[in-house]
Amino acid sequence: MPNQLGKRYRCEVCGTETLCVKAGEGAVMCCDKEMELQQAKQLPSSD
């Protein structure tokens, strides 16, 4: 899967988080494993 500009990635082994500042081919790697793409956090509703 190509790197996605502006997306955050997290290593499940050591917990390192990184922000992709340049899109490209390949995978973001850490601890010899592919890093997981982080999901957007839900913002609290403003009722």
Secondary structure, 3 states (H helix, E strand, C coil): CCECCCCEEECCCCCCEEECCCCECCCCEECCEECEECCCCCCCCCC
